[in-house]
Amino acid sequence: MNVLKSFYDKIDSLNNEVKVSEIKDLISVIIPVYGDRLLVKMLYDRLNEETSKINADFEYIMVCDCCPYGSGSEIEKIALKDKRVKYIDLMKNSGQHLAIKAGIDYAQGDYAVVMDCDLQDNPKEIKRFYEKIKECGADVVFGIRTKRKESFLKKFYSKAANGLYSLFEKNNNENDKQCGNFSIFNKSVIEQLKLINEAYFAFSAVINALGYSKDYIDIEQEARPVGKSAYNFFKGLKLFIQLVVNNSNKPLLFAAYCSFIMFVFCFIFILKLFFDYFFLGSRLLGWTSLMSAIFFIGGLIFAYLGLLGIYIGQIFKLSQKRPLYTVRKKIN
């Protein structure tokens, strides 16, 4: 009787082991889409090819950011055939980072991957991201772009912006300067990001601010097979200003330091004028120097008022508590 009981116990334990081994992680691949409709089909095919090599289940969350190039209709066709594809169509263009936020809000995975739709982020790297985060135990793994297939000017602007931003963001390090949005993060990060309701949601900056443990892998950025980037210099500059203002108060401190330095300089200069007038008998003549000082100080004052206005505008936008984005249509 005892032998028979131990035999059945052994069978039950083996069945449980089989059931446990069959459980796979669900990985949500979040893709903000604003580009040529040809890229959507190419991206979907590449994703299928590369994710078939990974022992995990997948959902592809494609967020159409009110794209004028017909990408939404292409995603809809794919989503109707493949239930793994979640199609989210935003009512208006909200920007790449809020499109990422929308994808995160609908993600159900144990892990989430964020990547661009233009195939510069190579889908084959998803396997390396997944293996790395399972191996190292970090909350987030970012991809360091070792080679960028972009123009010299865009590389220069990007490097300059990253260098300046690192002066304002205390959690930034040398690796973060070379990172984009291409990354993977675990369930706890997904749930925390869902709770954030910032008007200027910047994915990588929010990750840094939350203080999650990070690791990195080297990736090589591919060239765009079709079309060109929607980001120009002025859009990039606007994004940079929003990024800095939303994540750092150092510009205000810098303005305060400059004001104090100017006050000290002016006070010393006034003392010198009094000394020259009473002890040396000299007279300071010159309309040019007077007007130059007025224009210089006036320009700084207006610049600081403009900077202060940006921060106040951000507070005003947050106080309105409007939805970050509006969804027109959802499939799956």
Phi and psi in degrees as GROMACS dihedral restraints (atoms count N, CA, C in turn):
[ dihedral_restraints ]
;  ai    aj    ak    al  type     phi  dphi    fc
    3     4     5     6     1   -64.7    20    10
    4     5     6     7     1   -36.1    20    10
    6     7     8     9     1   -64.5    20    10
    7     8     9    10     1   -42.4    20    10
    9    10    11    12     1   -65.1    20    10
   10    11    12    13     1   -39.5    20    10
   12    13    14    15     1   -64.8    20    10
   13    14    15    16     1   -44.4    20    10
   15    16    17    18     1   -65.0    20    10
   16    17    18    19     1   -31.9    20    10
   18    19    20    21     1   -65.3    20    10
   19    20    21    22     1   -46.1    20    10
   21    22    23    24     1   -67.2    20    10
   22    23    24    25     1   -36.2    20    10
   24    25    26    27     1   -61.7    20    10
   25    26    27    28     1   -39.2    20    10
   27    28    29    30     1   -64.7    20    10
   28    29    30    31     1   -41.4    20    10
   30    31    32    33     1   -63.7    20    10
   31    32    33    34     1   -42.8    20    10
   33    34    35    36     1   -61.4    20    10
   34    35    36    37     1   -43.1    20    10
   36    37    38    39     1   -64.3    20    10
   37    38    39    40     1   -38.2    20    10
   39    40    41    42     1   -65.8    20    10
   40    41    42    43     1   -40.0    20    10
   42    43    44    45     1   -63.2    20    10
   43    44    45    46     1   -40.9    20    10
   45    46    47    48     1   -64.4    20    10
   46    47    48    49     1   -39.8    20    10
   48    49    50    51     1   -63.5    20    10
   49    50    51    52     1   -39.7    20    10
   51    52    53    54     1   -63.9    20    10
   52    53    54    55     1   -44.3    20    10
   54    55    56    57     1   -61.8    20    10
   55    56    57    58     1   -42.4    20    10
   57    58    59    60     1   -63.5    20    10
   58    59    60    61     1   -41.6    20    10
   60    61    62    63     1   -67.9    20    10
   61    62    63    64     1   -23.5    20    10
   63    64    65    66     1   -80.0    20    10
   64    65    66    67     1   -17.3    20    10
   66    67    68    69     1   -71.8    20    10
   67    68    69    70     1   123.5    20    10
   69    70    71    72     1  -113.8    20    10
   70    71    72    73     1   151.9    20    10
   72    73    74    75     1   -69.4    20    10
   73    74    75    76     1   146.7    20    10
   75    76    77    78     1  -101.9    20    10
   76    77    78    79     1   124.4    20    10
   78    79    80    81     1  -110.4    20    10
   79    80    81    82     1   122.2    20    10
   81    82    83    84     1   -93.1    20    10
   82    83    84    85     1   120.5    20    10
   84    85    86    87     1   -99.5    20    10
   85    86    87    88     1   111.3    20    10
   87    88    89    90     1   -99.4    20    10
   88    89    90    91     1   122.3    20    10
   90    91    92    93     1  -131.6    20    10
   91    92    93    94     1   108.2    20    10
   93    94    95    96     1   -73.6    20    10
   94    95    96    97     1   130.5    20    10
   96    97    98    99     1  -115.5    20    10
   97    98    99   100     1   120.5    20    10
   99   100   101   102     1  -153.2    20    10
  100   101   102   103     1    84.9    20    10
  102   103   104   105     1  -173.1    20    10
  103   104   105   106     1  -169.2    20    10
  105   106   107   108     1   -61.7    20    10
  106   107   108   109     1   137.6    20    10
  108   109   110   111     1   -64.2    20    10
  109   110   111   112     1   -24.6    20    10
  111   112   113   114     1   -63.9    20    10
  112   113   114   115     1   -30.6    20    10
  114   115   116   117     1   -65.8    20    10
  115   116   117   118     1   -32.7    20    10
  117   118   119   120     1   -61.5    20    10
  118   119   120   121     1   -49.9    20    10
  120   121   122   123     1   -64.2    20    10
  121   122   123   124     1   -41.9    20    10
  123   124   125   126     1   -62.4    20    10
  124   125   126   127     1   -42.3    20    10
  126   127   128   129     1   -65.1    20    10
  127   128   129   130     1   -44.3    20    10
  129   130   131   132     1   -60.7    20    10
  130   131   132   133     1   -44.0    20    10
  132   133   134   135     1   -63.9    20    10
  133   134   135   136     1   -42.4    20    10
  135   136   137   138     1   -65.9    20    10
  136   137   138   139     1   -39.6    20    10
  138   139   140   141     1   -62.3    20    10
  139   140   141   142     1   -45.5    20    10
  141   142   143   144     1   -60.3    20    10
  142   143   144   145     1   -41.6    20    10
  144   145   146   147     1   -63.8    20    10
  145   146   147   148     1   -45.3    20    10
  147   148   149   150     1   -80.9    20    10
  148   149   150   151     1   -38.1    20    10
  150   151   152   153     1   -72.9    20    10
  151   152   153   154     1   -19.7    20    10
  153   154   155   156     1   -66.3    20    10
  154   155   156   157     1   -16.3    20    10
  156   157   158   159     1   -89.6    20    10
  157   158   159   160     1    -0.6    20    10
  159   160   161   162     1  -112.2    20    10
  160   161   162   163     1   134.6    20    10
  162   163   164   165     1   -82.2    20    10
  163   164   165   166     1    71.4    20    10
  165   166   167   168     1  -160.2    20    10
  166   167   168   169     1   161.6    20    10
  168   169   170   171     1   -93.3    20    10
  169   170   171   172     1   154.9    20    10
  171   172   173   174     1  -133.9    20    10
  172   173   174   175     1   150.3    20    10
  174   175   176   177     1  -132.0    20    10
  175   176   177   178     1   136.9    20    10
  177   178   179   180     1  -105.3    20    10
  178   179   180   181     1   111.9    20    10
  180   181   182   183     1  -100.0    20    10
  181   182   183   184     1   103.2    20    10
  183   184   185   186     1  -103.0    20    10
  184   185   186   187     1   115.6    20    10
  186   187   188   189     1  -104.4    20    10
  187   188   189   190     1   110.4    20    10
  189   190   191   192     1   -83.7    20    10
  190   191   192   193     1   113.6    20    10
  192   193   194   195     1   -87.7    20    10
  193   194   195   196     1    59.7    20    10
  195   196   197   198     1    50.6    20    10
  196   197   198   199     1    51.3    20    10
  198   199   200   201     1   -73.7    20    10
  199   200   201   202     1   129.9    20    10
  201   202   203   204     1   -85.0    20    10
  202   203   204   205     1     2.4    20    10
  204   205   206   207     1  -101.7    20    10
  205   206   207   208     1    11.4    20    10
  207   208   209   210     1    84.7    20    10
  208   209   210   211     1    13.8    20    10
  210   211   212   213     1   -64.9    20    10
  211   212   213   214     1   -35.4    20    10
  213   214   215   216     1   -60.7    20    10
  214   215   216   217     1   -44.2    20    10
  216   217   218   219     1   -65.8    20    10
  217   218   219   220     1   -32.9    20    10
  219   220   221   222     1   -69.3    20    10
  220   221   222   223     1   -41.8    20    10
  222   223   224   225     1   -63.8    20    10
  223   224   225   226     1   -41.1    20    10
  225   226   227   228     1   -59.8    20    10
  226   227   228   229     1   -42.3    20    10
  228   229   230   231     1   -60.1    20    10
  229   230   231   232     1   -43.7    20    10
  231   232   233   234     1   -67.3    20    10
  232   233   234   235     1   -42.0    20    10
  234   235   236   237     1   -64.6    20    10
  235   236   237   238     1   -33.4    20    10
  237   238   239   240     1   -69.9    20    10
  238   239   240   241     1   -23.0    20    10
  240   241   242   243     1   -94.6    20    10
  241   242   243   244     1   -30.4    20    10
  243   244   245   246     1  -124.5    20    10
  244   245   246   247     1   111.6    20    10
  246   247   248   249     1   -68.2    20    10
  247   248   249   250     1   -14.8    20    10
  249   250   251   252     1   -73.0    20    10
  250   251   252   253     1   -18.9    20    10
  252   253   254   255     1   -88.3    20    10
  253   254   255   256     1   117.9    20    10
  255   256   257   258     1   -98.4    20    10
  256   257   258   259     1   122.1    20    10
  258   259   260   261     1  -104.0    20    10
  259   260   261   262     1   121.8    20    10
  261   262   263   264     1  -122.3    20    10
  262   263   264   265     1   117.3    20    10
  264   265   266   267     1  -106.8    20    10
  265   266   267   268     1   115.3    20    10
  267   268   269   270     1   -81.3    20    10
  268   269   270   271     1   146.4    20    10
  270   271   272   273     1   -66.2    20    10
  271   272   273   274     1   -37.2    20    10
  273   274   275   276     1  -141.3    20    10
  274   275   276   277     1   164.8    20    10
  276   277   278   279     1   -68.4    20    10
  277   278   279   280     1   115.4    20    10
  279   280   281   282     1  -107.7    20    10
  280   281   282   283     1    -7.0    20    10
  282   283   284   285     1    98.1    20    10
  283   284   285   286     1   156.8    20    10
  285   286   287   288     1   -58.6    20    10
  286   287   288   289     1   -43.4    20    10
  288   289   290   291     1   -69.8    20    10
  289   290   291   292     1   -37.3    20    10
  291   292   293   294     1   -73.3    20    10
  292   293   294   295     1   -28.0    20    10
  294   295   296   297     1   -65.8    20    10
  295   296   297   298     1   -38.7    20    10
  297   298   299   300     1   -62.6    20    10
  298   299   300   301     1   -42.8    20    10
  300   301   302   303     1   -59.7    20    10
  301   302   303   304     1   -41.3    20    10
  303   304   305   306     1   -62.0    20    10
  304   305   306   307     1   -42.5    20    10
  306   307   308   309     1   -62.7    20    10
  307   308   309   310     1   -41.1    20    10
  309   310   311   312     1   -63.9    20    10
  310   311   312   313     1   -39.7    20    10
  312   313   314   315     1   -61.4    20    10
  313   314   315   316     1   -28.7    20    10
  315   316   317   318     1  -100.6    20    10
  316   317   318   319     1     0.7    20    10
  318   319   320   321     1   -73.2    20    10
  319   320   321   322     1   137.4    20    10
  321   322   323   324     1  -116.6    20    10
  322   323   324   325     1     2.9    20    10
  324   325   326   327     1   -76.3    20    10
  325   326   327   328     1   164.7    20    10
  327   328   329   330     1   -75.6    20    10
  328   329   330   331     1   -26.9    20    10
  330   331   332   333     1  -135.8    20    10
  331   332   333   334     1   155.9    20    10
  333   334   335   336     1  -131.9    20    10
  334   335   336   337     1   137.7    20    10
  336   337   338   339     1  -112.7    20    10
  337   338   339   340     1   131.5    20    10
  339   340   341   342     1  -109.3    20    10
  340   341   342   343     1   129.2    20    10
  342   343   344   345     1  -149.2    20    10
  343   344   345   346     1   160.0    20    10
  345   346   347   348     1   -81.6    20    10
  346   347   348   349     1   163.5    20    10
  348   349   350   351     1   -91.4    20    10
  349   350   351   352     1    -6.9    20    10
  351   352   353   354     1   -87.2    20    10
  352   353   354   355     1     6.4    20    10
  354   355   356   357     1    66.8    20    10
  355   356   357   358     1    11.1    20    10
  357   358   359   360     1   -72.3    20    10
  358   359   360   361     1   -29.7    20    10
  360   361   362   363     1   -87.2    20    10
  361   362   363   364     1   110.8    20    10
  363   364   365   366     1   -76.4    20    10
  364   365   366   367     1   123.2    20    10
  366   367   368   369     1   -58.8    20    10
  367   368   369   370     1   -22.6    20    10
  369   370   371   372     1   -65.7    20    10
  370   371   372   373     1   -19.7    20    10
  372   373   374   375     1   -73.7    20    10
  373   374   375   376     1   -14.7    20    10
  375   376   377   378     1   -59.6    20    10
  376   377   378   379     1   -39.7    20    10
  378   379   380   381     1   -62.2    20    10
  379   380   381   382     1   -43.8    20    10
  381   382   383   384     1   -65.4    20    10
  382   383   384   385     1   -39.5    20    10
  384   385   386   387     1   -60.0    20    10
  385   386   387   388     1   -47.3    20    10
  387   388   389   390     1   -64.1    20    10
  388   389   390   391     1   -44.1    20    10
  390   391   392   393     1   -64.6    20    10
  391   392   393   394     1   -37.8    20    10
  393   394   395   396     1   -67.8    20    10
  394   395   396   397     1   -45.4    20    10
  396   397   398   399     1   -69.7    20    10
  397   398   399   400     1   -30.3    20    10
  399   400   401   402     1   -71.8    20    10
  400   401   402   403     1   -33.7    20    10
  402   403   404   405     1   -78.3    20    10
  403   404   405   406     1   -46.4    20    10
  405   406   407   408     1   -86.5    20    10
  406   407   408   409     1   -23.3    20    10
  408   409   410   411     1    78.0    20    10
  409   410   411   412     1     9.9    20    10
  411   412   413   414     1   -72.9    20    10
  412   413   414   415     1   161.0    20    10
  414   415   416   417     1   -78.0    20    10
  415   416   417   418     1   -33.5    20    10
  417   418   419   420     1  -136.7    20    10
  418   419   420   421     1   141.3    20    10
  420   421   422   423     1  -125.1    20    10
  421   422   423   424     1   120.8    20    10
  423   424   425   426     1  -100.6    20    10
  424   425   426   427     1   154.3    20    10
  426   427   428   429     1   -96.8    20    10
  427   428   429   430     1   125.8    20    10
  429   430   431   432     1   -91.1    20    10
  430   431   432   433     1   120.2    20    10
  432   433   434   435     1   -80.4    20    10
  433   434   435   436     1   100.2    20    10
  435   436   437   438     1   -75.3    20    10
  436   437   438   439     1   -35.5    20    10
  438   439   440   441     1  -132.6    20    10
  439   440   441   442     1   128.3    20    10
  441   442   443   444     1  -115.1    20    10
  442   443   444   445     1   124.4    20    10
  444   445   446   447     1   -89.7    20    10
  445   446   447   448     1    70.0    20    10
  447   448   449   450     1  -136.9    20    10
  448   449   450   451     1   169.2    20    10
  450   451   452   453     1   -69.1    20    10
  451   452   453   454     1   160.0    20    10
  453   454   455   456     1   -60.0    20    10
  454   455   456   457     1   -42.2    20    10
  456   457   458   459     1   -63.9    20    10
  457   458   459   460     1   -42.6    20    10
  459   460   461   462     1   -66.1    20    10
  460   461   462   463     1   -39.4    20    10
  462   463   464   465     1   -61.9    20    10
  463   464   465   466     1   -41.2    20    10
  465   466   467   468     1   -64.7    20    10
  466   467   468   469     1   -47.9    20    10
  468   469   470   471     1   -60.2    20    10
  469   470   471   472     1   -42.5    20    10
  471   472   473   474     1   -65.0    20    10
  472   473   474   475     1   -43.0    20    10
  474   475   476   477     1   -65.8    20    10
  475   476   477   478     1   -42.0    20    10
  477   478   479   480     1   -64.2    20    10
  478   479   480   481     1   -42.8    20    10
  480   481   482   483     1   -64.5    20    10
  481   482   483   484     1   -41.9    20    10
  483   484   485   486     1   -64.8    20    10
  484   485   486   487     1   -39.1    20    10
  486   487   488   489     1   -64.6    20    10
  487   488   489   490     1   -42.7    20    10
  489   490   491   492     1   -67.2    20    10
  490   491   492   493     1   -41.2    20    10
  492   493   494   495     1   -64.4    20    10
  493   494   495   496     1   -33.3    20    10
  495   496   497   498     1   -65.0    20    10
  496   497   498   499     1   -23.0    20    10
  498   499   500   501     1   -71.3    20    10
  499   500   501   502     1   -27.6    20    10
  501   502   503   504     1   -95.9    20    10
  502   503   504   505     1   -27.4    20    10
  504   505   506   507     1  -101.6    20    10
  505   506   507   508     1   110.8    20    10
  507   508   509   510     1   -71.0    20    10
  508   509   510   511     1   -24.2    20    10
  510   511   512   513     1   -86.7    20    10
  511   512   513   514     1    -1.8    20    10
  513   514   515   516     1   -75.8    20    10
  514   515   516   517     1   147.3    20    10
  516   517   518   519     1  -133.6    20    10
  517   518   519   520     1  -176.5    20    10
  519   520   521   522     1   -61.7    20    10
  520   521   522   523     1   -37.0    20    10
  522   523   524   525     1   -66.2    20    10
  523   524   525   526     1   -39.2    20    10
  525   526   527   528     1   -62.9    20    10
  526   527   528   529     1   -27.3    20    10
  528   529   530   531     1   -64.6    20    10
  529   530   531   532     1   -25.4    20    10
  531   532   533   534     1  -103.6    20    10
  532   533   534   535     1     7.8    20    10
  534   535   536   537     1   -97.1    20    10
  535   536   537   538     1   146.3    20    10
  537   538   539   540     1  -107.2    20    10
  538   539   540   541     1  -147.3    20    10
  540   541   542   543     1   -88.1    20    10
  541   542   543   544     1   -13.5    20    10
  543   544   545   546     1   -64.9    20    10
  544   545   546   547     1   113.2    20    10
  546   547   548   549     1  -166.0    20    10
  547   548   549   550     1   172.4    20    10
  549   550   551   552     1  -134.6    20    10
  550   551   552   553     1   144.0    20    10
  552   553   554   555     1  -146.1    20    10
  553   554   555   556     1   160.1    20    10
  555   556   557   558     1   -90.4    20    10
  556   557   558   559     1  -178.0    20    10
  558   559   560   561     1   -61.7    20    10
  559   560   561   562     1   -39.7    20    10
  561   562   563   564     1   -63.5    20    10
  562   563   564   565     1   -37.0    20    10
  564   565   566   567     1   -68.9    20    10
  565   566   567   568     1   -40.9    20    10
  567   568   569   570     1   -57.0    20    10
  568   569   570   571     1   -49.1    20    10
  570   571   572   573     1   -65.8    20    10
  571   572   573   574     1   -35.5    20    10
  573   574   575   576     1   -70.0    20    10
  574   575   576   577     1   -40.2    20    10
  576   577   578   579     1   -66.2    20    10
  577   578   579   580     1   -29.1    20    10
  579   580   581   582     1   -64.7    20    10
  580   581   582   583     1   -26.8    20    10
  582   583   584   585     1   -81.5    20    10
  583   584   585   586     1   -16.9    20    10
  585   586   587   588     1   -79.8    20    10
  586   587   588   589     1   134.6    20    10
  588   589   590   591     1  -132.9    20    10
  589   590   591   592     1    54.1    20    10
  591   592   593   594     1   -90.1    20    10
  592   593   594   595     1   138.6    20    10
  594   595   596   597     1   -63.1    20    10
  595   596   597   598     1   -37.3    20    10
  597   598   599   600     1  -108.6    20    10
  598   599   600   601     1    69.0    20    10
  600   601   602   603     1   -71.3    20    10
  601   602   603   604     1   115.1    20    10
  603   604   605   606     1  -116.5    20    10
  604   605   606   607     1   111.2    20    10
  606   607   608   609     1   -53.8    20    10
  607   608   609   610     1   -59.3    20    10
  609   610   611   612     1   -64.8    20    10
  610   611   612   613     1   -36.6    20    10
  612   613   614   615     1   -66.4    20    10
  613   614   615   616     1   -38.7    20    10
  615   616   617   618     1   -65.1    20    10
  616   617   618   619     1   -41.6    20    10
  618   619   620   621     1   -58.6    20    10
  619   620   621   622     1   -45.2    20    10
  621   622   623   624     1   -63.5    20    10
  622   623   624   625     1   -40.7    20    10
  624   625   626   627     1   -67.4    20    10
  625   626   627   628     1   -31.8    20    10
  627   628   629   630     1   -74.7    20    10
  628   629   630   631     1   -20.9    20    10
  630   631   632   633     1    82.6    20    10
  631   632   633   634     1    19.8    20    10
  633   634   635   636     1   -68.4    20    10
  634   635   636   637     1   152.5    20    10
  636   637   638   639     1   -69.2    20    10
  637   638   639   640     1   139.6    20    10
  639   640   641   642     1  -127.0    20    10
  640   641   642   643     1   152.3    20    10
  642   643   644   645     1  -139.9    20    10
  643   644   645   646     1   174.4    20    10
  645   646   647   648     1  -141.3    20    10
  646   647   648   649     1   151.6    20    10
  648   649   650   651     1  -132.3    20    10
  649   650   651   652     1   151.2    20    10
  651   652   653   654     1   -82.2    20    10
  652   653   654   655     1   132.0    20    10
  654   655   656   657     1  -131.7    20    10
  655   656   657   658     1   153.2    20    10
  657   658   659   660     1  -107.0    20    10
  658   659   660   661     1   121.1    20    10
  660   661   662   663     1   -74.8    20    10
  661   662   663   664     1   134.7    20    10
  663   664   665   666     1   -87.7    20    10
  664   665   666   667     1   164.8    20    10
  666   667   668   669     1   -82.0    20    10
  667   668   669   670     1   148.5    20    10
  669   670   671   672     1   -66.6    20    10
  670   671   672   673     1   125.9    20    10
  672   673   674   675     1   -74.2    20    10
  673   674   675   676     1   -26.7    20    10
  675   676   677   678     1  -141.9    20    10
  676   677   678   679     1   142.0    20    10
  678   679   680   681     1    72.7    20    10
  679   680   681   682     1  -168.3    20    10
  681   682   683   684     1  -139.0    20    10
  682   683   684   685     1   164.4    20    10
  684   685   686   687     1   -66.1    20    10
  685   686   687   688     1   143.0    20    10
  687   688   689   690     1   -79.4    20    10
  688   689   690   691     1   -10.4    20    10
  690   691   692   693     1   -84.7    20    10
  691   692   693   694     1   121.9    20    10
  693   694   695   696     1  -108.6    20    10
  694   695   696   697     1  -175.1    20    10
  696   697   698   699     1   -60.9    20    10
  697   698   699   700     1   -44.0    20    10
  699   700   701   702     1   -72.3    20    10
  700   701   702   703     1   -36.4    20    10
  702   703   704   705     1   -65.3    20    10
  703   704   705   706     1   -39.7    20    10
  705   706   707   708     1   -64.6    20    10
  706   707   708   709     1   -39.9    20    10
  708   709   710   711     1   -64.9    20    10
  709   710   711   712     1   -42.1    20    10
  711   712   713   714     1   -62.0    20    10
  712   713   714   715     1   -44.4    20    10
  714   715   716   717     1   -62.1    20    10
  715   716   717   718     1   -41.0    20    10
  717   718   719   720     1   -62.0    20    10
  718   719   720   721     1   -45.0    20    10
  720   721   722   723     1   -62.5    20    10
  721   722   723   724     1   -44.7    20    10
  723   724   725   726     1   -62.5    20    10
  724   725   726   727     1   -39.6    20    10
  726   727   728   729     1   -63.0    20    10
  727   728   729   730     1   -45.5    20    10
  729   730   731   732     1   -67.3    20    10
  730   731   732   733     1   -49.0    20    10
  732   733   734   735     1   -63.6    20    10
  733   734   735   736     1   -37.1    20    10
  735   736   737   738     1   -76.3    20    10
  736   737   738   739     1   -19.6    20    10
  738   739   740   741     1  -122.9    20    10
  739   740   741   742     1     4.0    20    10
  741   742   743   744     1  -155.8    20    10
  742   743   744   745     1   143.8    20    10
  744   745   746   747     1  -103.9    20    10
  745   746   747   748     1    10.6    20    10
  747   748   749   750     1   -63.6    20    10
  748   749   750   751     1   -33.2    20    10
  750   751   752   753     1   -58.5    20    10
  751   752   753   754     1   -37.1    20    10
  753   754   755   756     1   -67.9    20    10
  754   755   756   757     1   -40.1    20    10
  756   757   758   759     1   -64.6    20    10
  757   758   759   760     1   -39.9    20    10
  759   760   761   762     1   -60.9    20    10
  760   761   762   763     1   -42.7    20    10
  762   763   764   765     1   -62.1    20    10
  763   764   765   766     1   -40.1    20    10
  765   766   767   768     1   -65.5    20    10
  766   767   768   769     1   -41.3    20    10
  768   769   770   771     1   -63.3    20    10
  769   770   771   772     1   -43.0    20    10
  771   772   773   774     1   -62.7    20    10
  772   773   774   775     1   -40.7    20    10
  774   775   776   777     1   -62.9    20    10
  775   776   777   778     1   -41.3    20    10
  777   778   779   780     1   -65.8    20    10
  778   779   780   781     1   -42.3    20    10
  780   781   782   783     1   -62.9    20    10
  781   782   783   784     1   -41.3    20    10
  783   784   785   786     1   -64.5    20    10
  784   785   786   787     1   -38.4    20    10
  786   787   788   789     1   -62.8    20    10
  787   788   789   790     1   -45.8    20    10
  789   790   791   792     1   -62.8    20    10
  790   791   792   793     1   -44.2    20    10
  792   793   794   795     1   -61.6    20    10
  793   794   795   796     1   -45.7    20    10
  795   796   797   798     1   -64.7    20    10
  796   797   798   799     1   -39.2    20    10
  798   799   800   801     1   -63.3    20    10
  799   800   801   802     1   -44.4    20    10
  801   802   803   804     1   -63.4    20    10
  802   803   804   805     1   -39.7    20    10
  804   805   806   807     1   -66.2    20    10
  805   806   807   808     1   -38.5    20    10
  807   808   809   810     1   -65.3    20    10
  808   809   810   811     1   -40.9    20    10
  810   811   812   813     1   -61.0    20    10
  811   812   813   814     1   -39.4    20    10
  813   814   815   816     1   -63.9    20    10
  814   815   816   817     1   -41.5    20    10
  816   817   818   819     1   -62.4    20    10
  817   818   819   820     1   -42.8    20    10
  819   820   821   822     1   -62.1    20    10
  820   821   822   823     1   -42.3    20    10
  822   823   824   825     1   -62.6    20    10
  823   824   825   826     1   -46.3    20    10
  825   826   827   828     1   -62.6    20    10
  826   827   828   829     1   -38.1    20    10
  828   829   830   831     1   -71.2    20    10
  829   830   831   832     1   -45.8    20    10
  831   832   833   834     1   -86.5    20    10
  832   833   834   835     1   -30.9    20    10
  834   835   836   837     1  -107.0    20    10
  835   836   837   838     1   -27.9    20    10
  837   838   839   840     1  -108.1    20    10
  838   839   840   841     1   -11.5    20    10
  840   841   842   843     1    69.8    20    10
  841   842   843   844     1    18.2    20    10
  843   844   845   846     1   -89.2    20    10
  844   845   846   847     1   153.2    20    10
  846   847   848   849     1  -119.4    20    10
  847   848   849   850     1   131.5    20    10
  849   850   851   852     1   -89.9    20    10
  850   851   852   853     1   109.0    20    10
  852   853   854   855     1  -109.2    20    10
  853   854   855   856     1   151.2    20    10
  855   856   857   858     1   138.2    20    10
  856   857   858   859     1   108.3    20    10
  858   859   860   861     1   -69.0    20    10
  859   860   861   862     1   -32.7    20    10
  861   862   863   864     1   -61.8    20    10
  862   863   864   865     1   -47.5    20    10
  864   865   866   867     1   -64.0    20    10
  865   866   867   868     1   -37.2    20    10
  867   868   869   870     1   -64.7    20    10
  868   869   870   871     1   -48.4    20    10
  870   871   872   873     1   -67.5    20    10
  871   872   873   874     1   -36.3    20    10
  873   874   875   876     1   -61.4    20    10
  874   875   876   877     1   -42.3    20    10
  876   877   878   879     1   -64.6    20    10
  877   878   879   880     1   -40.8    20    10
  879   880   881   882     1   -64.0    20    10
  880   881   882   883     1   -46.7    20    10
  882   883   884   885     1   -65.1    20    10
  883   884   885   886     1   -39.3    20    10
  885   886   887   888     1   -64.3    20    10
  886   887   888   889     1   -50.6    20    10
  888   889   890   891     1   -66.8    20    10
  889   890   891   892     1   -41.6    20    10
  891   892   893   894     1   -62.0    20    10
  892   893   894   895     1   -40.3    20    10
  894   895   896   897     1   -62.7    20    10
  895   896   897   898     1   -42.6    20    10
  897   898   899   900     1   -63.6    20    10
  898   899   900   901     1   -41.2    20    10
  900   901   902   903     1   -61.1    20    10
  901   902   903   904     1   -46.4    20    10
  903   904   905   906     1   -67.4    20    10
  904   905   906   907     1   -34.6    20    10
  906   907   908   909     1   -64.2    20    10
  907   908   909   910     1   -42.4    20    10
  909   910   911   912     1   -68.9    20    10
  910   911   912   913     1   -35.9    20    10
  912   913   914   915     1   -64.9    20    10
  913   914   915   916     1   -38.8    20    10
  915   916   917   918     1   -63.6    20    10
  916   917   918   919     1   -42.7    20    10
  918   919   920   921     1   -62.3    20    10
  919   920   921   922     1   -44.1    20    10
  921   922   923   924     1   -62.5    20    10
  922   923   924   925     1   -37.3    20    10
  924   925   926   927     1   -63.5    20    10
  925   926   927   928     1   -36.4    20    10
  927   928   929   930     1   -62.5    20    10
  928   929   930   931     1   -44.3    20    10
  930   931   932   933     1   -65.5    20    10
  931   932   933   934     1   -40.9    20    10
  933   934   935   936     1   -65.9    20    10
  934   935   936   937     1   -38.8    20    10
  936   937   938   939     1   -61.8    20    10
  937   938   939   940     1   -37.5    20    10
  939   940   941   942     1   -65.0    20    10
  940   941   942   943     1   -43.0    20    10
  942   943   944   945     1   -61.5    20    10
  943   944   945   946     1   -41.8    20    10
  945   946   947   948     1   -61.8    20    10
  946   947   948   949     1   -43.3    20    10
  948   949   950   951     1   -65.2    20    10
  949   950   951   952     1   -40.0    20    10
  951   952   953   954     1   -67.3    20    10
  952   953   954   955     1   -34.4    20    10
  954   955   956   957     1   -69.9    20    10
  955   956   957   958     1   -22.6    20    10
  957   958   959   960     1   -70.3    20    10
  958   959   960   961     1   -27.5    20    10
  960   961   962   963     1    56.2    20    10
  961   962   963   964     1    39.5    20    10
  963   964   965   966     1   -80.4    20    10
  964   965   966   967     1   157.4    20    10
  966   967   968   969     1   -60.1    20    10
  967   968   969   970     1   143.2    20    10
  969   970   971   972     1   -67.1    20    10
  970   971   972   973     1   -32.2    20    10
  972   973   974   975     1  -152.6    20    10
  973   974   975   976     1   160.9    20    10
  975   976   977   978     1  -124.7    20    10
  976   977   978   979     1   129.7    20    10
  978   979   980   981     1   -93.5    20    10
  979   980   981   982     1   126.4    20    10
  981   982   983   984     1   -83.6    20    10
  982   983   984   985     1   -42.7    20    10
  984   985   986   987     1  -149.9    20    10
  985   986   987   988     1   144.6    20    10
  987   988   989   990     1  -132.9    20    10
  988   989   990   991     1   139.5    20    10
  990   991   992   993     1  -129.2    20    10
  991   992   993   994     1   134.3    20    10
